[in-house]
Amino acid sequence: MLWIAFSFAWQRYEVMNDIIGILKGKCPNCKHAAIFETKGNIFLLRMPVMNKRCKECNFKFEKETGFFFGAMFVSYALAVAEMIVSLVLFWLIFDLQPLYVFFIITGMAFLGSTFNFRLARTIWIYLFY
């Protein structure tokens, strides 16, 4: 019985460790080095630049050509979730006019694009680690 409780606690620890690694953008293998060289800047029209391999453990991030094609779907899901939360928040709770809500959601999608790009690729890497 004690072994089952310990096993469950260890699994929860591993899941939390992975979630923290995803949010920080760290390597899924060693959890030390960053996946991205630069974070990108939407105002300067610069997308984030990924490292080819981990600088600590030499883990290859892109397993094959076209590996990050699936990350587009993760990015889409993240953007849709952000837009739904914004819609509920600004239209239903703050009772703003639909045109204002549209501009707010469009602005948030634009400003969050580089963050969504990094987060989607990191989630995709962790899914197939």
Salt bridges, closest charged atoms under 4 A:
ASP18 OD1 - LYS31 NZ 3.22
